[in-house]
């Protein structure tokens, strides 16, 4: 399943709700869109045995409580070319999740990347924060 917004200007396709993918066994691709949601994690990827591919997503509305991208119990998530700013976490992975983060940007997060019992693999640029990276409960960032 592929949902493509505007790959040139992702901020032209705006959701006021969170972007939420859960319990999918097939490949999900979300591309070229923005979420302005601040009532919880802006982008949530939870319990997906299938692969999830995120490209050119924007989550920059301010919330000091939630993650821009929250991934749990999902073994194959890739996010690239996205902007994740002004959140508690740029990317938060928990529950044996595996996330590949490539060529993402962002600032003003409390923590840029956090792996809590999960793995975040990074390439190129990453969302930044007051604390760049944090790990807990055997989490790995490499």
LINNOR-V734302 format. One record per pair of residues at least 4 apart in sequence whose ideal C-beta (glycine too) atoms are under 8 Angstrom apart, sorted by the first residue. I is the first residue (numbers start at 1). GAP is how many residues later the second one is. D is the distance in Angstrom with one decimal. If there is no record, write none. Layout:
BEGIN
i=I gap=GAP d=D
i=I gap=GAP d=D
END
This chain:
BEGIN
i=1 gap=23 d=7.6
i=1 gap=25 d=6.2
i=1 gap=26 d=7.2
i=1 gap=27 d=5.3
i=1 gap=28 d=7.1
i=2 gap=26 d=8.0
i=2 gap=27 d=4.2
i=2 gap=29 d=7.2
i=3 gap=26 d=7.1
i=3 gap=27 d=5.4
i=3 gap=28 d=7.2
i=3 gap=30 d=7.8
i=4 gap=25 d=7.7
i=4 gap=27 d=4.6
i=4 gap=28 d=5.7
i=5 gap=5 d=6.1
i=5 gap=7 d=7.3
i=5 gap=8 d=3.2
i=5 gap=26 d=6.7
i=5 gap=27 d=3.9
i=5 gap=28 d=3.8
i=6 gap=4 d=5.8
i=6 gap=6 d=4.4
i=6 gap=7 d=5.0
i=6 gap=26 d=4.8
i=6 gap=27 d=7.5
i=7 gap=24 d=6.2
i=7 gap=25 d=4.3
i=7 gap=48 d=7.8
i=7 gap=49 d=5.9
i=8 gap=24 d=7.8
i=10 gap=22 d=4.6
i=10 gap=23 d=5.6
i=10 gap=24 d=5.5
i=10 gap=46 d=4.8
i=10 gap=47 d=6.7
i=10 gap=48 d=5.1
i=11 gap=23 d=4.9
i=11 gap=47 d=5.8
i=13 gap=19 d=6.2
i=13 gap=20 d=4.3
i=13 gap=21 d=6.6
i=14 gap=19 d=7.5
i=14 gap=20 d=4.8
i=14 gap=21 d=7.6
i=14 gap=22 d=6.1
i=15 gap=4 d=6.4
i=15 gap=18 d=6.5
i=15 gap=19 d=7.0
i=15 gap=20 d=4.8
i=15 gap=21 d=7.2
i=15 gap=22 d=7.1
i=16 gap=19 d=7.8
i=16 gap=20 d=5.5
i=16 gap=21 d=6.5
i=17 gap=18 d=7.1
i=17 gap=20 d=5.6
i=18 gap=17 d=5.9
i=18 gap=19 d=4.2
i=18 gap=21 d=7.7
i=18 gap=22 d=5.9
i=18 gap=23 d=6.4
i=18 gap=24 d=5.7
i=18 gap=25 d=6.6
i=18 gap=26 d=5.9
i=19 gap=11 d=6.4
i=19 gap=14 d=7.2
i=19 gap=16 d=5.1
i=19 gap=18 d=7.9
i=19 gap=23 d=7.0
i=19 gap=24 d=4.5
i=19 gap=25 d=7.3
i=19 gap=38 d=7.0
i=20 gap=23 d=7.8
i=20 gap=24 d=4.8
i=20 gap=26 d=7.7
i=21 gap=7 d=5.4
i=21 gap=9 d=7.3
i=21 gap=23 d=7.3
i=21 gap=24 d=5.1
i=21 gap=25 d=7.4
i=21 gap=27 d=6.1
i=21 gap=31 d=5.7
i=22 gap=22 d=7.4
i=22 gap=23 d=7.8
i=22 gap=24 d=4.7
i=22 gap=25 d=5.7
i=22 gap=26 d=6.8
i=23 gap=23 d=7.6
i=23 gap=24 d=5.1
i=23 gap=25 d=6.6
i=24 gap=4 d=5.4
i=24 gap=24 d=5.0
i=24 gap=25 d=7.8
i=24 gap=26 d=5.1
i=24 gap=28 d=7.5
i=25 gap=23 d=7.8
i=25 gap=24 d=5.3
i=25 gap=25 d=4.5
i=26 gap=24 d=5.0
i=27 gap=23 d=5.8
i=27 gap=24 d=5.0
i=27 gap=25 d=7.8
i=27 gap=26 d=7.0
i=28 gap=20 d=7.2
i=28 gap=22 d=6.7
i=28 gap=23 d=7.4
i=28 gap=24 d=4.8
i=28 gap=25 d=7.1
i=29 gap=23 d=7.9
i=29 gap=24 d=4.5
i=29 gap=25 d=7.9
i=29 gap=26 d=7.3
i=30 gap=22 d=7.7
i=30 gap=23 d=7.5
i=30 gap=24 d=5.4
i=30 gap=25 d=7.5
i=30 gap=27 d=6.6
i=31 gap=22 d=8.0
i=31 gap=23 d=7.6
i=31 gap=24 d=4.4
i=31 gap=25 d=5.8
i=31 gap=26 d=7.8
i=32 gap=23 d=7.2
i=32 gap=24 d=4.8
i=32 gap=25 d=7.8
i=33 gap=23 d=7.8
i=33 gap=24 d=6.1
i=33 gap=25 d=7.4
i=34 gap=23 d=7.2
i=34 gap=24 d=3.9
i=34 gap=25 d=7.2
i=34 gap=26 d=7.8
i=35 gap=7 d=4.9
i=35 gap=8 d=6.4
i=35 gap=22 d=7.5
i=35 gap=23 d=7.4
i=35 gap=24 d=5.3
i=35 gap=26 d=7.9
i=36 gap=25 d=4.8
i=37 gap=5 d=5.1
i=37 gap=22 d=7.8
i=37 gap=24 d=7.2
i=38 gap=4 d=7.4
i=38 gap=23 d=5.1
i=38 gap=24 d=6.9
i=38 gap=25 d=4.2
i=38 gap=28 d=7.3
i=40 gap=4 d=7.4
i=40 gap=26 d=5.5
i=41 gap=25 d=4.8
i=41 gap=26 d=4.7
i=41 gap=27 d=7.6
i=41 gap=28 d=7.5
i=41 gap=29 d=3.7
i=41 gap=51 d=7.6
i=42 gap=17 d=3.8
i=42 gap=19 d=7.3
i=42 gap=21 d=7.7
i=42 gap=24 d=6.9
i=42 gap=25 d=7.2
i=42 gap=26 d=5.1
i=42 gap=27 d=7.2
i=42 gap=45 d=6.9
i=43 gap=11 d=7.1
i=43 gap=14 d=6.3
i=43 gap=16 d=5.8
i=43 gap=25 d=6.5
i=43 gap=26 d=4.7
i=43 gap=27 d=7.0
i=44 gap=26 d=4.9
i=45 gap=7 d=5.2
i=45 gap=9 d=7.9
i=45 gap=24 d=7.3
i=45 gap=25 d=7.1
i=45 gap=26 d=4.6
i=45 gap=27 d=7.5
i=45 gap=29 d=5.2
i=45 gap=32 d=5.4
i=45 gap=52 d=7.9
i=46 gap=24 d=7.6
i=46 gap=25 d=7.6
i=46 gap=26 d=4.9
i=46 gap=27 d=6.5
i=46 gap=28 d=6.7
i=47 gap=25 d=6.9
i=47 gap=26 d=4.6
i=47 gap=27 d=6.7
i=48 gap=4 d=5.5
i=48 gap=25 d=7.8
i=48 gap=26 d=4.2
i=48 gap=28 d=8.0
i=48 gap=29 d=7.5
i=49 gap=25 d=7.8
i=49 gap=26 d=7.0
i=50 gap=26 d=7.5
i=51 gap=25 d=4.2
i=51 gap=26 d=7.5
i=51 gap=27 d=7.5
i=52 gap=22 d=6.3
i=52 gap=24 d=7.0
i=52 gap=25 d=4.7
i=52 gap=26 d=7.4
i=53 gap=24 d=8.0
i=53 gap=25 d=5.1
i=54 gap=15 d=7.6
i=54 gap=23 d=7.3
i=54 gap=24 d=6.8
i=54 gap=25 d=4.2
i=54 gap=26 d=7.3
i=54 gap=28 d=6.3
i=55 gap=24 d=7.7
i=55 gap=25 d=5.5
i=55 gap=26 d=5.6
i=55 gap=27 d=7.2
i=56 gap=25 d=4.9
i=56 gap=26 d=6.2
i=57 gap=22 d=7.1
i=57 gap=25 d=4.4
i=57 gap=26 d=7.7
i=58 gap=24 d=6.8
i=58 gap=25 d=4.9
i=59 gap=9 d=4.1
i=59 gap=10 d=7.0
i=59 gap=23 d=7.8
i=59 gap=24 d=7.3
i=59 gap=25 d=5.4
i=59 gap=26 d=7.5
i=59 gap=28 d=7.0
i=60 gap=8 d=7.9
i=60 gap=23 d=6.0
i=60 gap=24 d=7.5
i=60 gap=25 d=4.3
i=60 gap=26 d=5.6
i=60 gap=46 d=7.4
i=61 gap=25 d=6.6
i=62 gap=24 d=4.1
i=62 gap=25 d=7.8
i=62 gap=46 d=7.8
i=63 gap=23 d=7.1
i=63 gap=24 d=5.7
i=63 gap=25 d=7.1
i=64 gap=23 d=7.6
i=64 gap=24 d=5.7
i=64 gap=46 d=6.7
i=65 gap=23 d=5.7
i=66 gap=4 d=7.4
i=66 gap=21 d=6.1
i=66 gap=22 d=5.9
i=66 gap=23 d=7.9
i=67 gap=20 d=5.7
i=67 gap=21 d=6.2
i=67 gap=22 d=4.1
i=67 gap=23 d=7.5
i=67 gap=24 d=7.0
i=67 gap=25 d=3.9
i=68 gap=16 d=3.6
i=68 gap=17 d=7.1
i=68 gap=18 d=7.9
i=68 gap=19 d=4.3
i=68 gap=21 d=6.9
i=68 gap=22 d=5.4
i=68 gap=23 d=7.0
i=68 gap=38 d=6.8
i=68 gap=41 d=7.1
i=68 gap=59 d=7.0
i=69 gap=10 d=6.1
i=69 gap=13 d=7.9
i=69 gap=15 d=5.9
i=69 gap=20 d=7.9
i=69 gap=21 d=7.1
i=69 gap=22 d=4.7
i=69 gap=23 d=7.0
i=69 gap=30 d=7.9
i=70 gap=19 d=7.7
i=70 gap=22 d=5.1
i=70 gap=24 d=7.7
i=71 gap=6 d=5.1
i=71 gap=20 d=7.3
i=71 gap=21 d=7.2
i=71 gap=22 d=4.7
i=71 gap=23 d=7.4
i=71 gap=26 d=4.4
i=71 gap=28 d=5.2
i=71 gap=47 d=7.4
i=72 gap=21 d=7.6
i=72 gap=22 d=4.9
i=72 gap=23 d=4.3
i=72 gap=25 d=5.7
i=73 gap=22 d=4.4
i=73 gap=23 d=6.4
i=73 gap=24 d=6.3
i=74 gap=23 d=5.2
i=74 gap=24 d=7.6
i=75 gap=21 d=7.3
i=75 gap=22 d=7.1
i=75 gap=23 d=5.1
i=76 gap=22 d=6.3
i=77 gap=20 d=6.7
i=77 gap=21 d=6.9
i=77 gap=22 d=4.8
i=77 gap=23 d=7.2
i=78 gap=21 d=7.6
i=78 gap=22 d=4.6
i=78 gap=24 d=7.2
i=79 gap=12 d=7.1
i=79 gap=20 d=6.8
i=79 gap=21 d=7.5
i=79 gap=22 d=5.5
i=79 gap=23 d=7.5
i=79 gap=25 d=6.2
i=80 gap=21 d=7.5
i=80 gap=22 d=4.2
i=80 gap=23 d=5.3
i=80 gap=24 d=6.7
i=81 gap=21 d=7.7
i=81 gap=22 d=5.4
i=81 gap=23 d=7.0
i=82 gap=22 d=4.9
i=82 gap=23 d=7.7
i=83 gap=21 d=7.2
i=83 gap=22 d=5.2
i=83 gap=23 d=5.5
i=83 gap=44 d=7.9
i=84 gap=6 d=4.2
i=84 gap=7 d=6.6
i=84 gap=20 d=6.2
i=84 gap=21 d=7.7
i=84 gap=22 d=4.0
i=84 gap=25 d=7.1
i=84 gap=43 d=4.3
i=85 gap=5 d=7.5
i=85 gap=20 d=7.9
i=85 gap=21 d=4.1
i=85 gap=22 d=5.3
i=85 gap=23 d=5.4
i=85 gap=24 d=6.5
i=85 gap=42 d=6.9
i=86 gap=21 d=7.9
i=86 gap=22 d=4.8
i=86 gap=23 d=6.9
i=87 gap=22 d=5.2
i=87 gap=23 d=7.5
i=88 gap=4 d=7.8
i=88 gap=21 d=7.0
i=88 gap=22 d=4.8
i=88 gap=23 d=7.0
i=89 gap=20 d=6.2
i=89 gap=21 d=6.9
i=89 gap=22 d=5.1
i=89 gap=23 d=7.7
i=89 gap=24 d=7.6
i=89 gap=25 d=5.0
i=89 gap=40 d=7.6
i=90 gap=14 d=7.5
i=90 gap=16 d=5.0
i=90 gap=19 d=4.4
i=90 gap=21 d=7.2
i=90 gap=22 d=4.6
i=90 gap=23 d=6.2
i=90 gap=36 d=7.3
i=90 gap=37 d=2.9
i=90 gap=38 d=7.3
i=90 gap=39 d=6.1
i=91 gap=8 d=6.3
i=91 gap=10 d=5.9
i=91 gap=13 d=7.8
i=91 gap=21 d=7.4
i=91 gap=22 d=5.1
i=91 gap=23 d=7.1
i=91 gap=29 d=6.4
i=91 gap=35 d=8.0
i=91 gap=36 d=6.5
i=92 gap=19 d=8.0
i=92 gap=22 d=4.9
i=92 gap=24 d=7.2
i=93 gap=4 d=4.2
i=93 gap=5 d=7.6
i=93 gap=6 d=4.9
i=93 gap=21 d=7.1
i=93 gap=22 d=5.1
i=93 gap=23 d=6.8
i=93 gap=25 d=3.7
i=93 gap=26 d=7.1
i=93 gap=27 d=5.4
i=93 gap=46 d=7.3
i=94 gap=22 d=4.4
i=94 gap=23 d=6.1
i=94 gap=24 d=5.7
i=95 gap=21 d=7.9
i=95 gap=22 d=6.3
i=95 gap=23 d=6.6
i=96 gap=21 d=6.3
i=96 gap=22 d=6.0
i=97 gap=21 d=4.2
i=97 gap=22 d=7.5
i=98 gap=20 d=6.8
i=98 gap=21 d=4.9
i=98 gap=23 d=7.4
i=99 gap=19 d=7.2
i=99 gap=20 d=7.2
i=99 gap=21 d=4.9
i=99 gap=22 d=7.1
i=100 gap=20 d=8.0
i=100 gap=21 d=4.7
i=100 gap=22 d=7.8
i=100 gap=23 d=7.4
i=101 gap=12 d=7.0
i=101 gap=19 d=6.1
i=101 gap=20 d=7.1
i=101 gap=21 d=5.0
i=101 gap=22 d=7.3
i=101 gap=25 d=6.0
i=102 gap=20 d=7.4
i=102 gap=21 d=4.4
i=102 gap=22 d=5.6
i=103 gap=20 d=7.1
i=103 gap=21 d=4.2
i=103 gap=22 d=5.8
i=104 gap=20 d=8.0
i=104 gap=21 d=6.4
i=104 gap=22 d=5.9
i=104 gap=23 d=5.5
i=105 gap=20 d=5.8
i=105 gap=22 d=6.5
i=106 gap=6 d=7.3
i=106 gap=21 d=3.2
i=106 gap=22 d=6.3
i=107 gap=20 d=7.4
i=107 gap=21 d=5.1
i=107 gap=22 d=7.7
i=108 gap=21 d=7.5
i=109 gap=18 d=5.9
i=109 gap=19 d=6.7
i=109 gap=20 d=3.6
i=109 gap=21 d=7.5
i=110 gap=19 d=5.5
i=110 gap=20 d=5.6
i=110 gap=21 d=6.8
i=111 gap=18 d=4.7
i=111 gap=19 d=7.2
i=111 gap=20 d=4.6
i=111 gap=21 d=7.6
i=111 gap=22 d=7.3
i=111 gap=23 d=5.0
i=112 gap=14 d=5.7
i=112 gap=15 d=4.8
i=112 gap=16 d=4.8
i=112 gap=17 d=4.0
i=112 gap=19 d=7.2
i=112 gap=20 d=4.9
i=112 gap=21 d=6.2
i=113 gap=7 d=5.3
i=113 gap=9 d=6.9
i=113 gap=13 d=6.0
i=113 gap=14 d=7.1
i=113 gap=19 d=7.2
i=113 gap=20 d=4.8
i=113 gap=21 d=7.4
i=113 gap=28 d=5.6
i=114 gap=19 d=7.4
i=114 gap=20 d=4.6
i=114 gap=21 d=7.4
i=114 gap=22 d=7.4
i=114 gap=25 d=7.5
i=115 gap=4 d=6.1
i=115 gap=5 d=4.7
i=115 gap=19 d=7.7
i=115 gap=20 d=5.1
i=115 gap=21 d=7.6
i=115 gap=24 d=3.2
i=115 gap=25 d=5.9
i=115 gap=26 d=5.1
i=116 gap=19 d=7.5
i=116 gap=20 d=4.5
i=116 gap=21 d=5.5
i=116 gap=23 d=5.2
i=117 gap=19 d=7.1
i=117 gap=20 d=4.1
i=117 gap=21 d=5.6
i=117 gap=22 d=5.5
i=118 gap=21 d=5.4
i=118 gap=22 d=7.8
i=119 gap=20 d=7.2
i=119 gap=21 d=4.8
i=119 gap=22 d=7.7
i=119 gap=23 d=7.4
i=120 gap=19 d=7.7
i=120 gap=20 d=7.4
i=120 gap=21 d=4.7
i=120 gap=22 d=7.7
i=121 gap=21 d=5.9
i=122 gap=4 d=5.4
i=122 gap=19 d=6.6
i=122 gap=20 d=7.2
i=126 gap=6 d=7.7
i=128 gap=4 d=6.3
i=133 gap=8 d=5.1
i=135 gap=4 d=4.0
i=135 gap=5 d=6.6
i=135 gap=6 d=6.0
END
